[in-house]
Amino acid sequence: MKPETAFERYEEIRSRLPNATGSGSATPINGLHELMDQIDLFVFDAFGVLNVGNTAISGARERIDQLRRAGKHVIVLTNAASHPLQGAVQKFERLGFDFSKDEIISSRLVCESHLEQAEDIGLWGVIAPDGFASSELSLPNIHLKSECSDYDRVDGFLFLSADNWGTEDQQRLHESLRKSTRPLVVANPDLVAPRETGLSLEPGFFGHALQDAFDIPTRYYGKPFANVFEAVESRFPTVERSRIAMMGDTLHTDVLGAKAKGWKAVLVTGHGLYAGLDIHALMKKSGIWPDWMTHSI
């Protein structure tokens, strides 16, 4: 998928997303060091901000260290839901970062917490990458692969990852839902993610396609939805929302979600979804405006 197509698709599903509470000025800055007197908690998206695929963005680690030395709080808020929290910690270690598990909040972590507390589903069918073990979740579940009967016997679907998920897999899920509509929970609302070789299709892309086809109860965990932003706020109850900034590369997830919660937002333009595009035209068309813009953090 091309970035322009991804933007248009986000606009098509806009009614399913939160509404921003205010518009920013999109003021250009040269880096986050210019915001130290205004922001106490810096919240980072991963893809397009800290890394592109499995490659760290130059200077990102040094900026994180600078913010810490200045006494600022840093959190990674990621929609990547393929692996448990420890897997996220290890991933960032491989990229050269030193985030502790207390500095990472994933959409999967928030999703699991909510489902354990509130969901009454007998058996979950989980869409997850190769190597997923049912023991990773405390909920009764099976890993959905190519066996059609497994799709039909579960009571709800949990979409963690689109790794190796293709047209035939989506068709199996589509046919099963056509026979019997059941709840769908998507733990990564992203439509696409920037990789070294282009944009990958993410669980949100497939989840919204199913919503287009069926009237099924669907819930999303992750940016731009409030549940993950509330998870950040609960860890820092004394920090005012106006002194929290979300750094992200996408208007409809990072910026929209932050503005809907009354946070500040920084759009990072050099490495992610909109790299090389006319950013101001996209902001004007969507009506989603960050407070600041920077090429890199």
Buried (B, 14 or more C-beta within 10 A) or exposed (E): EEBEEBBEBBBEBBEBBBEBEEEBEBEEBEBBEBBBEEBBBBBBBBBBBBBBEEEBBEEBBEBBEBBBEEEBBBBBBBBBBBBBBEEBBEBBEEBEBEBEEEBBBBBBBBBBEBBEEEBEBEEBBBBBBEEBEEEBBEBEBBBBBEEEEBBBEBBBBBBBBBBEBEEEBBEBBBEBBEEEEBBBBBBBBBBBBBEEEEBBBBBBBBBBBBBEEBEBEBBBBBBBBEBBBEBBBEEBEEBEEEBBBBBBBBBBBBBBBBBBBBBBBBBBBBBBBBBEBEBEEBBEEBEBBBBBBBEBB
